[in-house]
Amino acid sequence: MARFISRHIRIASMSIAVLCVILCAGLAARAANHVIEGKYLGESADSPLPRIAPTSGRSVGGAQQRTKDGAELVERNMFCSECALQPPAPDIVPENADEIPLTALPIELLATNLSGNSTASFATIRNTRSSHQGSFFTGNVIPGAGPIERIAGVYVVFRNNKTDRAERISLRSPPKNPARPATLSRQKPNTSSPYSERVKKIDDRTYAVERAIVQQVMANPTKLGARAIPAQKDGAIIGFRLYGMRRNSPLVAIGLRSGDTIRSINGYEFTSPDKMLEAYEKLKTADNLTVTVLRRGTPVEMRYQLQ
């Protein structure tokens, strides 16, 4: 037990000795640093420390009064400790431009961006005739107008190249030659039907029709700007449904619509293609036709006077 305690005491003594050596070495290095600094930098040991002038607060009776105002801290350049605090840029008050005439050129002022440095101010100007726009600084030449002489808050003064006089464009005044909005030339659709002279509408369900048109429709409606498919109910054909009808189709001219189902003509039911051919043969010489149409589930009778 005594041997164990003695061993730990020796280890502790050695640790304390090592720490003392390290501490002494650090103090010696620091002292040497001060000696070298005093010898080669040429500063006296009793030279006063520099005083930093306070940058915030108010002076009351020769003493600096602290304040919580952080304006100077915000305005200071945090990346440059030696830079002096720049005074705020003075407000730019536009000069009276009433004597400078508004330009008659097709340009307008869209916006101005002012800076404390007049050379950094710029204006956004648009040509109302070509719709081209851009940003221009003082001295830049406005295409088709002239060089800019002054950029103010609500107006810009430039020198007209053609008249060699000062003119202005203003945010408050619209341009004298505004661009006309581009409009697409639209041709009116031709609403006249090629059958307008061959079909006369008497009322919504009665038409006076040239006989040749009806014969063409009954012979083959699919060749006249429409398609026909059999319409079935409970597995049986009840007529022929028209769809895909074109505007210039004679079917449209005689009042039929896409989706109509032709069920019968003068009592002849269209229950098969053979029935259609039979009706066509028997109605060649008829003067009046009554066509029963199923339109949106409702039976409609269309009457035609053949001429």
VEXDREN-2710 file (C-alpha; in Angstrom, 1 decimal):
% VEXDREN-2710
k/r/px/py/pz
1/MET/0.0/0.0/0.0
2/ALA/2.8/2.4/0.9
3/ARG/4.5/1.5/-2.3
4/PHE/1.4/2.3/-4.3
5/ILE/1.0/5.7/-2.6
6/SER/4.6/6.6/-3.1
7/ARG/4.3/5.8/-6.8
8/HIS/1.4/8.1/-7.3
9/ILE/3.1/10.9/-5.4
10/ARG/6.1/10.7/-7.8
11/ILE/3.8/10.9/-10.8
12/ALA/2.0/13.9/-9.4
13/SER/5.3/15.6/-8.7
14/MET/6.6/15.1/-12.2
15/SER/3.3/16.5/-13.7
16/ILE/3.6/19.6/-11.5
17/ALA/7.2/20.1/-12.6
18/VAL/6.3/19.8/-16.3
19/LEU/3.5/22.4/-15.9
20/CYS/5.9/24.8/-14.1
21/VAL/8.4/24.4/-17.0
22/ILE/5.7/25.2/-19.6
23/LEU/4.5/28.2/-17.6
24/CYS/7.9/29.6/-17.2
25/ALA/8.7/29.1/-20.9
26/GLY/5.5/31.0/-21.8
27/LEU/6.4/33.9/-19.5
28/ALA/9.9/34.1/-20.8
29/ALA/8.7/34.2/-24.4
30/ARG/6.3/37.0/-23.6
31/ALA/9.0/39.0/-21.9
32/ALA/11.3/38.5/-24.9
33/ASN/8.5/39.7/-27.2
34/HIS/8.1/43.0/-25.2
35/VAL/11.9/43.6/-25.2
36/ILE/12.1/43.1/-29.0
37/GLU/9.1/45.3/-29.6
38/GLY/10.5/48.1/-27.4
39/LYS/13.9/47.9/-29.0
40/TYR/13.0/47.8/-32.7
41/LEU/9.6/49.6/-32.9
42/GLY/11.0/52.6/-31.1
43/GLU/8.1/53.2/-28.8
44/SER/8.7/54.5/-25.3
45/ALA/7.5/52.5/-22.4
46/ASP/5.7/55.5/-20.9
47/SER/4.1/56.6/-24.2
48/PRO/0.3/57.1/-23.7
49/LEU/-2.1/54.8/-25.3
50/PRO/-4.1/56.2/-28.2
51/ARG/-7.5/57.5/-27.5
52/ILE/-10.4/56.6/-29.8
53/ALA/-12.8/59.5/-30.2
54/PRO/-16.4/58.5/-29.4
55/THR/-18.6/58.2/-32.5
56/SER/-22.0/58.3/-30.9
57/GLY/-23.7/60.2/-28.1
58/ARG/-24.1/63.8/-27.2
59/SER/-21.6/66.0/-25.4
60/VAL/-23.1/67.5/-22.2
61/GLY/-20.8/69.8/-20.2
62/GLY/-17.6/68.4/-21.8
63/ALA/-18.6/64.9/-21.0
64/GLN/-19.8/62.3/-23.6
65/GLN/-23.3/61.2/-22.9
66/ARG/-24.1/57.7/-24.0
67/THR/-27.1/57.0/-26.2
68/LYS/-28.8/54.0/-27.7
69/ASP/-29.0/55.6/-31.2
70/GLY/-27.4/53.1/-33.6
71/ALA/-27.6/55.2/-36.8
72/GLU/-23.8/55.7/-37.0
73/LEU/-23.2/52.0/-36.4
74/VAL/-25.5/51.2/-39.3
75/GLU/-23.9/53.8/-41.6
76/ARG/-20.3/52.8/-40.7
77/ASN/-18.5/50.6/-43.2
78/MET/-18.0/47.4/-41.3
79/PHE/-15.3/46.2/-43.7
80/CYS/-13.1/49.2/-43.3
81/SER/-12.1/50.3/-39.7
82/GLU/-10.1/53.3/-41.0
83/CYS/-12.7/54.7/-43.3
84/ALA/-14.3/57.9/-42.1
85/LEU/-18.1/58.1/-41.9
86/GLN/-19.4/59.5/-45.1
87/PRO/-22.0/62.3/-44.7
88/PRO/-25.4/61.4/-46.1
89/ALA/-26.0/62.3/-49.7
90/PRO/-28.0/65.5/-50.1
91/ASP/-31.6/65.2/-51.3
92/ILE/-31.8/65.9/-55.0
93/VAL/-34.4/68.6/-55.6
94/PRO/-35.5/68.8/-59.2
95/GLU/-35.1/72.2/-60.8
96/ASN/-38.1/74.0/-62.2
97/ALA/-38.5/72.7/-65.7
98/ASP/-41.6/74.5/-66.7
99/GLU/-39.6/76.6/-69.2
100/ILE/-38.2/73.5/-70.9
101/PRO/-40.8/72.3/-73.5
102/LEU/-42.0/68.8/-73.6
103/THR/-40.6/66.8/-76.6
104/ALA/-42.8/65.9/-79.5
105/LEU/-40.6/62.8/-80.2
106/PRO/-42.1/59.4/-79.8
107/ILE/-40.3/58.6/-76.5
108/GLU/-41.6/58.3/-72.9
109/LEU/-40.0/58.2/-69.5
110/LEU/-40.8/55.0/-67.6
111/ALA/-38.7/55.4/-64.4
112/THR/-35.8/57.3/-62.9
113/ASN/-33.1/56.0/-60.4
114/LEU/-31.4/58.9/-58.6
115/SER/-28.0/58.8/-56.8
116/GLY/-26.0/61.2/-54.7
117/ASN/-23.5/61.1/-57.6
118/SER/-25.2/62.6/-60.7
119/THR/-23.2/60.4/-63.0
120/ALA/-24.7/57.3/-61.4
121/SER/-28.3/58.4/-61.9
122/PHE/-30.1/56.7/-64.8
123/ALA/-33.5/56.8/-66.5
124/THR/-35.5/54.1/-68.3
125/ILE/-36.9/55.4/-71.6
126/ARG/-39.1/53.7/-74.2
127/ASN/-39.6/54.5/-77.8
128/THR/-43.4/54.4/-78.3
129/ARG/-43.1/53.8/-82.0
130/SER/-40.8/50.8/-82.0
131/SER/-41.5/49.7/-78.4
132/HIS/-37.7/49.5/-77.7
133/GLN/-36.6/50.6/-74.3
134/GLY/-33.4/50.9/-72.3
135/SER/-31.6/52.5/-69.3
136/PHE/-29.6/55.7/-70.0
137/PHE/-27.1/57.7/-67.8
138/THR/-26.3/61.4/-68.0
139/GLY/-24.4/61.9/-71.3
140/ASN/-25.8/58.9/-73.0
141/VAL/-27.5/59.4/-76.3
142/ILE/-31.2/58.4/-76.6
143/PRO/-31.6/56.7/-80.0
144/GLY/-33.5/59.0/-82.4
145/ALA/-33.5/61.9/-79.8
146/GLY/-30.2/63.1/-78.4
147/PRO/-27.8/63.2/-75.4
148/ILE/-29.2/63.4/-71.8
149/GLU/-28.2/66.6/-70.0
150/ARG/-30.0/66.1/-66.6
151/ILE/-31.9/63.4/-64.8
152/ALA/-34.3/64.7/-62.1
153/GLY/-36.9/63.0/-60.0
154/VAL/-39.9/63.1/-62.4
155/TYR/-38.4/64.3/-65.7
156/VAL/-35.3/64.0/-67.9
157/VAL/-33.8/66.8/-70.0
158/PHE/-32.0/66.0/-73.3
159/ARG/-30.6/67.9/-76.2
160/ASN/-32.6/67.3/-79.4
161/ASN/-30.1/66.5/-82.2
162/LYS/-32.4/67.9/-84.9
163/THR/-33.4/71.2/-83.3
164/ASP/-30.4/71.6/-81.0
165/ARG/-32.6/72.7/-78.1
166/ALA/-33.2/71.4/-74.7
167/GLU/-36.4/69.3/-74.4
168/ARG/-37.8/67.1/-71.6
169/ILE/-39.8/64.0/-71.1
170/SER/-41.8/63.7/-67.9
171/LEU/-43.4/60.9/-65.8
172/ARG/-46.4/63.2/-65.3
173/SER/-47.1/63.9/-68.9
174/PRO/-48.0/61.2/-71.5
175/PRO/-46.0/61.2/-74.8
176/LYS/-47.4/63.4/-77.5
177/ASN/-47.1/60.6/-80.1
178/PRO/-48.2/57.5/-78.3
179/ALA/-47.9/54.2/-80.2
180/ARG/-51.0/52.8/-81.6
181/PRO/-51.7/49.3/-80.2
182/ALA/-50.9/46.7/-82.8
183/THR/-54.1/45.0/-83.9
184/LEU/-54.3/41.9/-85.8
185/SER/-56.1/42.3/-89.1
186/ARG/-59.0/39.9/-88.9
187/GLN/-61.1/39.1/-91.9
188/LYS/-64.7/38.7/-91.3
189/PRO/-65.8/35.2/-91.8
190/ASN/-67.7/34.5/-94.9
191/THR/-71.1/33.7/-93.5
192/SER/-72.7/33.4/-97.0
193/SER/-73.6/29.8/-97.8
194/PRO/-73.1/28.5/-101.4
195/TYR/-76.7/27.3/-101.1
196/SER/-78.1/30.7/-100.0
197/GLU/-79.8/31.2/-103.4
198/ARG/-81.0/27.6/-103.7
199/VAL/-82.5/27.3/-100.2
200/LYS/-84.9/29.8/-98.7
201/LYS/-85.8/29.6/-95.1
202/ILE/-89.5/30.2/-94.4
203/ASP/-89.4/29.5/-90.6
204/ASP/-87.2/27.5/-88.3
205/ARG/-88.7/24.2/-89.5
206/THR/-89.9/25.0/-93.1
207/TYR/-87.7/25.5/-96.1
208/ALA/-88.2/26.0/-99.8
209/VAL/-85.4/23.9/-101.4
210/GLU/-84.2/23.2/-104.9
211/ARG/-85.2/19.6/-105.8
212/ALA/-81.6/18.7/-106.8
213/ILE/-80.3/19.4/-103.4
214/VAL/-82.7/17.1/-101.7
215/GLN/-82.0/14.3/-104.2
216/GLN/-78.3/14.7/-103.5
217/VAL/-78.8/14.5/-99.7
218/MET/-81.0/11.4/-99.9
219/ALA/-78.7/9.7/-102.4
220/ASN/-75.6/9.9/-100.1
221/PRO/-75.4/12.4/-97.3
222/THR/-71.7/11.3/-96.5
223/LYS/-70.6/13.1/-99.7
224/LEU/-72.1/16.3/-98.7
225/GLY/-70.0/17.4/-95.7
226/ALA/-71.4/15.0/-93.1
227/ARG/-71.2/11.4/-91.8
228/ALA/-74.0/9.1/-91.1
229/ILE/-74.0/6.1/-88.8
230/PRO/-76.9/3.7/-87.9
231/ALA/-78.6/4.7/-84.6
232/GLN/-79.8/1.8/-82.6
233/LYS/-82.2/1.2/-79.7
234/ASP/-82.6/-2.1/-78.0
235/GLY/-80.5/-3.7/-80.7
236/ALA/-82.7/-2.4/-83.6
237/ILE/-81.9/0.4/-86.1
238/ILE/-84.2/3.4/-85.6
239/GLY/-82.6/5.8/-88.1
240/PHE/-79.3/7.3/-89.2
241/ARG/-77.4/9.8/-87.0
242/LEU/-75.6/12.7/-88.6
243/TYR/-72.3/14.1/-87.2
244/GLY/-69.2/15.9/-88.3
245/MET/-71.3/18.3/-90.4
246/ARG/-69.4/21.2/-92.1
247/ARG/-70.6/24.7/-92.2
248/ASN/-70.9/24.8/-96.0
249/SER/-72.8/21.5/-96.1
250/PRO/-76.3/21.5/-97.8
251/LEU/-77.5/19.6/-94.7
252/VAL/-76.8/22.7/-92.6
253/ALA/-78.4/24.9/-95.2
254/ILE/-81.7/23.0/-94.9
255/GLY/-81.7/23.2/-91.1
256/LEU/-80.2/19.9/-90.0
257/ARG/-77.7/19.8/-87.2
258/SER/-74.9/17.5/-86.0
259/GLY/-76.3/14.9/-83.7
260/ASP/-79.7/14.8/-85.5
261/THR/-81.1/11.3/-86.2
262/ILE/-83.2/11.0/-89.3
263/ARG/-86.0/8.5/-88.5
264/SER/-88.4/8.8/-91.5
265/ILE/-89.3/10.8/-94.6
266/ASN/-93.0/11.1/-95.5
267/GLY/-93.7/8.0/-93.3
268/TYR/-90.9/5.9/-94.8
269/GLU/-88.9/4.7/-91.8
270/PHE/-85.1/4.5/-92.0
271/THR/-84.6/1.1/-90.3
272/SER/-82.1/-0.2/-92.8
273/PRO/-80.1/1.0/-95.9
274/ASP/-82.6/-0.8/-98.1
275/LYS/-85.4/1.2/-96.6
276/MET/-83.5/4.4/-97.4
277/LEU/-83.1/3.4/-101.1
278/GLU/-86.8/2.5/-101.3
279/ALA/-87.7/5.9/-99.9
280/TYR/-85.4/7.6/-102.3
281/GLU/-86.9/5.9/-105.3
282/LYS/-90.5/6.7/-104.2
283/LEU/-89.9/10.3/-103.3
284/LYS/-88.1/11.4/-106.5
285/THR/-91.3/13.1/-107.8
286/ALA/-92.7/14.4/-104.4
287/ASP/-93.3/18.1/-104.1
288/ASN/-93.3/18.2/-100.3
289/LEU/-91.3/16.3/-97.8
290/THR/-91.8/15.8/-94.1
291/VAL/-88.7/14.6/-92.3
292/THR/-88.9/13.3/-88.7
293/VAL/-85.7/14.0/-86.8
294/LEU/-84.8/13.0/-83.3
295/ARG/-82.9/16.0/-81.9
296/ARG/-81.6/15.8/-78.3
297/GLY/-84.1/13.1/-77.5
298/THR/-87.1/15.1/-78.9
299/PRO/-88.9/14.4/-82.2
300/VAL/-88.8/17.3/-84.6
301/GLU/-90.6/17.6/-87.9
302/MET/-88.8/19.4/-90.7
303/ARG/-90.9/20.4/-93.8
304/TYR/-89.4/21.1/-97.3
305/GLN/-91.1/22.5/-100.3
306/LEU/-89.3/21.2/-103.4
307/GLN/-89.0/23.5/-106.4
END
